[in-house]
């Protein structure tokens, strides 16, 4: 750019910025200037928002993650966004966050997308797919493989903006009050399991029951359910499931990399200035990394304690059971995508990405771990 054009450009930019600052009460000119001399502008409005969660108040890692998220957003925004976090049941019932945020009862919700299958079946693919992708692969699909755009498209009619806010990693297969030696042992089993995994259990002859985290132990102890999955050893130990069930199964075929979500009321989100929107997204990404790291660091120590101190019986699902469950999982997905166009669109993207990254994983991580164990 020659000097004459540059001076003209700078004059126009400075004039435009000054006009915005003078004409909009919610904005103010900052003392800082960019390298071209044009003043920066940002909102001085303070937003007081509510966040509802599906977790008990301050629940380790999950609920604490929501607390951290609110604190990080307030810190990065220099107090311009202040968020009051409500645990499940404090403001609304734990599994009513989708409607509450959609309707503006709260500006934010913290949970998992498979809880909203009744609103739109395709939501489930943004949480976990049985025998699907692990945590890093889910992140890759959402952040870099087109998943986020599909997620936005799915939630837009509900006046919601979704984004990843955590990941459990590969979960455990669950707690059972009976041994699972064949697929027949799942007949009549009442198991707490949400999402697509619950539909697979139903295919296998069991009953899938959806309940919030705070209700699971009581239901298991009283025999309302015969089995439950939750997350992994660290959380399961804190929940006390080893006091109500004897057998602890692996692997978590139903949730190999479960994404936790932040939903934001779309109207509220769009009322934020671009810098505040970026702060919310950045804090969510930080939480996504923090939560996965925290669980990975804690799980093995908790598993050792469960086995050594609480005499938990650790069991692997037989190959025959896993093979049958995989077949049922394919049937469940086929049935959903055959009747719901959005599910078909989302799963088409999911499945293509899974196959692509799977080829790389077979040459990289799979071979690496095979060599470690040889």
Buried (B, 14 or more C-beta within 10 A) or exposed (E): EEEEEEEEEEEEBBEEBBEEBEEEEEBBBEEEEEEEEBBBBBBEBEBEBBBBBBBBBEBBBBBBBBBBBBEBBBEBBEEBBEBBBBBBBBBBEBBBBBBBBBEEBBBBBBBBBBBBBEBBBBBBBBBBBBBBBBBBBBBBBBBEBBBBEBBBEBBEEBBBBBBBBBBBBBBBBBBBBEEBEEBEBBEEBBBBBBBBBBBBBBBBBBBBBBBBBBBBBEBBBEEBBBBBBBBBBBBBBBBEBBEBBBBBBBBBBBBBBBBBBBBBBBEBBEBBBEBBBEBBBEBBBBBBEBBBEBBBEBBEEBBEBBBEEEEBBEBEBBEEBBEBBBBBBEEBBEBBBEEBEBBBBBBEBBBEBBEBBEEEBEEEEEEEEEEEEE
